[in-house]
Amino acid sequence: MNIEQIYTGCLAQGAYYIESEGEVAIIDPLREVKPYLERAKRDNAKIKYIFETHFHADFVSGHVTLSKETGAPIVYGPNANPSFKATIAKDNQEFKLGKITITALHTPGHTMESTTYLLKDENGKDHAIFSGDTLFLGDVGRPDLAQKAATMTQEELAGILYDSLRNKIMPLADDITVYPAHGAGSACGKNMMKETVDTLGNQKQMNYALRANMTKEEFVKEVTDGLLPPPQYFPLNVKMNKEGYEDIHEVIERGVTALSPNAFETAANETGAIVLDVRHQNDFAKSHIPRSIFIGLKGGFAPWVGALIADVKQPLLLVTDKGTEEEAITRLSRVGFDGTLGYLDGGIEAWEKAGKEIDTVESISADTFKERLESTTPVFDVRKEAEFSAEHIENAKLTPLDFLNNHLSEFPEKEAFYVHCAGGYRSMIAASILKSRGIHNLIDVAGGMASIKKAGIPVTDFVCPTTLK
């Protein structure tokens, strides 16, 4: 028996490759299925099952394409209602894979079709659970994402999740390994550990949601407390996962169209495409196409695209570093953005050489910022609320990047103001959005809070985020 976790840091997502006696099961595959096919070929094995723990909201699964490529059935738990052919497992239904057995445990609550897959070894001993978004390490799945579809309140779904955990998962042995669908950084939970694998026994000890003496009322209150609105692209990804989608090969083939500066400009004007610049933030600051949006590949690229652009049907034109075009298109497709029309051939250098207009972002060091900083200096912090509450510059105003559009009226119309984040990535995204809205009197603080503290700029006393409720 071989279990391999295939973890994608950008999405904080874990897919799983399980092999026994030449038979393979894939759990929660990503959109690009080539790695799974190549892995099975290397093992001289055949993909027998594709298991889905639920209809994912934060990424587009590769289940449809993988089934088409291999003939393997797609397996969902009870209550699933996809538009395509699939095996809808019954609670406790068993699936043989070589010498091992995978049992579907229906664990609704995150969504009503959510299912945990229990793996038994060749001796029939419980070995591991693949818990999807039902159980994370340090947390459980948020119960608000499916409430519209389920015509239930998040509190009702949380109560169902409480029962699933107590009746299906917590009775299992402590030495079982827990393989969740997500880790720290995912918007599907709020308190996840940075580790991606753990024992169930350790989770029973340290996961707040698995406290032995916890009442359902306490669980519902704690699980629903502090939930931020989910990103707008989540329901669109669910729709794609339920109804199917275009083959990723076609998406990539269309997206890797090289466009000259003139053709790129014409396409932008005629299609209403957003120009998405995926280079490093320092390169964007030095020179970029006016009104383009920066979201760099070297960061939480796909989730930020989903959160800020939101509409997966939005046409996109890319400005990339040479050789990263296909990577950008692939990562966009993971969250359902299939509308890449092409990329700027020759990059920003070709744009400038063609005599096209460029724009810049003024970005200063934290040391320079320290020299300019006074009590009345307008400073806008675009980090998350928890980061801001933990520590921030005195008199700084919180305008989280996730909800920047809700704060546009708060930025000065003429007076210069400063924006910063934790390390410089999010503040440059914010700068690009503000400039695209006609707000140009901003100055970025390079290096963000890390550089600000290093420069000795006073900040509020640190408060551990885990103590903030």
N, C-alpha and C positions, 0 to 999 in steps of 0.2 A: 504493500500500500504506500502510495506517495501523495502527500498533500502539499500543494505549493500555493502560497499567497502571492498574488500579483498586485502589488500596491501602487497606486498612482497618486503621487503627492499633491499634484495640482488640485485634484478633486477630493483628496483625502478619502479615496475609495479603494476597497479591497475586493478583487475578484479572486476566484479560487479554481484551481486545477487539481482534480482528484483522479488518481489512476490506480487500478488494481487489475492484474492479470490481462493487461492489454485493452481494458475498457476504461473510458474516461468520462467524467462528469465535469461540466463547467458550471460554476455558480456565479450569477450576476456579472456576465461578461461586459467589457467595454465595447464601444461602437466598432472599433477597428479589431477585427477578429483574426488577423494574420498571425499574431503571436500564439494564439491557442492552437491554430492549425499546424503551425511549425513545431510547436512543443509536442503535439500528439504524433506527428510524423517522426520526430526524433526518437520517440519512445516506441515506434512501430505499433502504435495504439489507435483505437477507433473511438471517436467521440460518440457516446451512447445517449447521454442526456444533457439537456441544458436546463438548469434549475433557476427559477426566478423567485427571490424572496418576497417581492411585491412589485407594484408598478412604481418604479423609481421616479422621483420628482427632480432630482438635482443632476441627473445625467441621462443620456439616451443609451439604453442597453444595446448590446450587439446580438441579442437573442434571435431576431428575425433573420439577419444576414447569416449568422452561424448555423441556424437550422437549414437555411437554403443551401449552404455550402456542404453540409455534412449529412443531411437527412435526419439528424437527431431530433427527437420531439422536444418542444418547449414545455416545461412543467411548471405550473402555478399551483398555489394552494387553493382551498375552498373559497368561494365567492368571487374569484377572478372572472372577468368577462371580456377577454380580448376580442378584437375584431378578426383575428387570424386563427388558424387551427392551432390548438394547444391541448395538452393533457391537463385537466383540472383534477388535481389529486384530492382524495378524501383524507380527512384527518386520520393520522396514523397509517396511511398507506405506505407500503414498503417498495423500494426500488433496488433490485440487485445490480451490483456493479462488481464484476469479478468475484472475489471472495468476501466482499464487504456488502453492507446493506445501508441504504439511506432512507430514513423514515421522515415523512412530512408531518410536522407538528403544527397544527393551525394555531397561530398566536396573534390574533387580531388586536388592534388598539392603535398602532401607528397608522395603519390602514386596515380595512376590514378583510383584505385578502392576505395580509402579512403572514408569512409562514417561516418557521425555523426548521432547518433540516438537521436531523440527528444522525450522525454516522456511527455505525456499529462495526467493530473489527471482525475479522474472520472467525473469532471465537464467540461472537455475539455480544461482546462487552461494549457498553457505551464509551465512545472514544472522544467525540467532538461534536459541537453544535455550530452551525453556520446561521447566525442569528439575524442577518439582515439589519433592518433598522428597529427591530424589537428590543434588542439588548446591545448597547454599546459598552465599551470599557469606561466605567465611571459614570455612565448615564444610560438613559433609555430614549427611544425615538419620540420625537415631539408628536403630540396627538392632535394637532390642529391642521395638518396639511390636507387631510382627507375629509374634513368635516362637512364641506359643501356637497361633495359627492355622496357622502354617507347620510346626509340629512340628519346629522347628529351634532351636538355641541362638542367642543373640545373636552369639556368635563366628562361627558358621557363616554367618549372614546378613551379618555384617560382611565376611567373606571374599568373599561373592558381590558385595557392594557394591564392594569393591576391584576386582574383575574388570570390573564394569560401567563404573566410572569410567575404568579404564585402556584398555578395549577399545572403548568407545562414545563417550566424551566427550573425553578428553584428546587423541586423535588429530585432533580438529577444529581448525580454524584459530584463531589467537590473536585475530583481530579480530572473532570472533563475539560477539554480545551475549548475556549470561546473564540470563534473567528467572526468578528462583526463586519458589516458592510462599509463602515466609515470609522475614521479616527478624528483626532483633534483638527479643527479647521473647517469641518463640514457644518453647513447650516441646518442639518437634519437633527442636531442635538445642541446642547448648550454647555455641557460640562465634561467633554470627553478627554480621556487620557491621551498622552502622546504615543504610548505603546499601542501596538496593533494586534497583539495576541496575549491572552491571559488564561488563567484557570478560572473555572466557575466558582471554586471555593474562595479565591481571593476577591472576586467580584461580590460575593455574598458578604464579605467582611468590610469592603471599602466603598461599594457603590451605594449611594444614599437611597436609591430607589428599591434596593433589595433588602432593606432593614427587616429583620425577622419579626419585630413587634410593630411594624408600621401598619396603621389602619388605612383603609381605602380612602377615607376623607383626607388624611395627611398626604397620601400619595398624590391624589388628584391636585391638591393645593400646591405641592412642591413641584410637580411635573409641569404644571401650567403657569407657574410663576415666572415672570420675566421673559416670556416668549416675545421675540421681536417679529414683526410681520415677515412672512417668508418672501424670498425674492420673487419678482413677478414672472420669471420664466418657468418656475416650478410647474404650474398646471399645464403649460405648453409641452414640457418634457413628458409629463404623465400621459398626455394625449398621444404623443408620438409612440410611446412605449405600448399603449393599448391598441393603437390603430395601425402601426407600422410606419415605415419611412423609406426614403430613397436610399439606394445602395451607396455606401461610403465611397466606393471606387468612382462612381459617377460624380459625386460631390467634389472629390479631389481633382478629377480630370477637368472639371469646369473651372475650379478655383485656381489652378496653376497656369491660367492664361496670362502670359506676359504682355503688359500694355505699355506702349510708349508714353511719355509724358502727355502728348497731345491726346492720345486715345484714352488715357486715364482721366484726364480732365473732362473730356467729352462724356465719358461713361458716368462720372460723378454728377455732371450737370443734367444729364438726360434721365438717369434712373433714380435719383434721390438717394443714392447709396451713401452710407457713412464711410468716411475715410478713416480706417483704423490703423494707427501706427503702433507696431508691436516691438519696436527696437528698445534699447535701454533708455531709461528716463533722462540720462545726461545727454544722450544724442538727440532726443526729442527737444530738450531745452535749447540746444544750440541752433537747431534748424528743423522746421517742420512745415507741412502744408497748412495754410490757414484754415481754421475751423475743424481740423482733424482731431480725433480723439485718441489719446494715448492710453493703451493698456498693454504693458510690456509682457513678453513671453517669460521673462525671468521673474516671475512672481505668481500670484494666484490668478493667472490669466483667465481661464475659462469661467470660473465662478463670477469674477468681476464683470466680464462681458455679459453674462446672463443677468446679473443684478442691475447693471447700469444701462444696457441697451434694451434688454427685456424681451423685445419682440423677435422671436426666432425667424420670422419671415423677412426681417430687415435686410436689404441688400448691403453688402460690404465690399469695400475695395481696400487692399492691404498695402501698407508700406512696411517692408521687412528688411532685415539684414540678409545679404545674399546667402542662399542655401537654406533658409528657414521657412520658405513659403509653405511647403507641404506640412511641416510641423504645425504651423499656425492654423492651416485649414483643418487638419485632423483634430486639433484640440478644440477648435470652434465647433466641429461636428459632434463632439462628445456631449455638448450641452444643447444640441439641436440647431445650431446656426449653420445652415446649409447653403446660405445665399451669397457665398463669396463669388464675385464676378471676375476677379483677377487681381494681379498685383503690379506695382509700379516697377517696370523693367529698369534695372540700373539703380534703383533706390533713390533716395533724396538727392544724391549727387547728380543723377541724370535730370532730375526736376530742376535743380539750380542751373545746370549747364544749359538747359533749354530756355533759360531766362524767365522761368515762372516765379510768381510771388512766393516768398517764404515768411514765416513768422518765428518768433523766439519766445522763451520764457526766461525772465530774469530769475536767476537762482544764486543765492549767496550762501556763504559758509556760516556756520553757527557762531564763529568768532566775530564776523562782521555783524551778524544779527545782534549779538550781545552789545556791540558798540552803539547800535541804533535804538535798542530797546528802552522804552520809557513806560511809565505807568499808563499813559494814554495811547500807546501804540496799539493799533488794531491787529490782533493775532487770532487766527482761526485754526482750530485743531480739528482735523478731519478723521481722527481715529474713532474707534468704537466707544460707546458710552462707558463700558467697564474700564477700558484703558484710561480714559479721561478721569474717571472717578478715582482710579488708583493714584495718579499723580498728573499734574499739568502745570503749565506756566500760569502764574497769578494773572488774573484778569483776561485770560484767553477765553474765547467763546467756542463752544462745542458745536460743530456742524458736520456730523458723521458722513463720510463719503457715501454710504449706502443710501442716505436720504438727502443728498446734497441739493437736489432740485426743490426740496421743500424749504430751503434756506436762502434761495437766491436773493430775496428782497433784503436780507440782513447784511449783505456785503456793501461797503461804501461805494458810492457812484464815481467819485473823483479821487478821494484820498487814497494814497498807497496803503496796502495792507499786506500782511504776511500769512502764509499758509504752511502748515507742517503736519507730518504724521509721525510714525514711529521710526522709519528708516529712509524715507524719500520716495518710495514707490507710489503710495496712495496720494500723497500731496501733488505729485505730477499728474496723476489721473484727474484729480480735482481741478488743477490749474487748466488742463486741456478742456474740461467741461465748461468751466467758467469763461474761458476765452471764446469757446464756441457759442456762448450765450451773449457775447459782446462785452464781457467784463475783463478788461485788460490791465487794470491798475493793481495787479497782484505781484507779490514777490515770494518765491518758493525758498524755504529754508532747507538746504541740502543736508541729507543725513538724518533729518527728523529729530525725534526726541533723544535718540542715542547720542547724536552730536551735540544737541542742546545741553544735555547733562554733562557731557565731557567738557564743554566750554565753560562750565560753572555757572550757567544761567539758573537763577533760583526757581525752584518748582515747589509745589505743595508737598507736605509730608506724605510719604508713601503709605497707602492703605492696601493690604493684600486683597486682590480681587475676589478671592473665595469667601471673604467675610462680608462682601457687599451683597445685600439683598434688596 
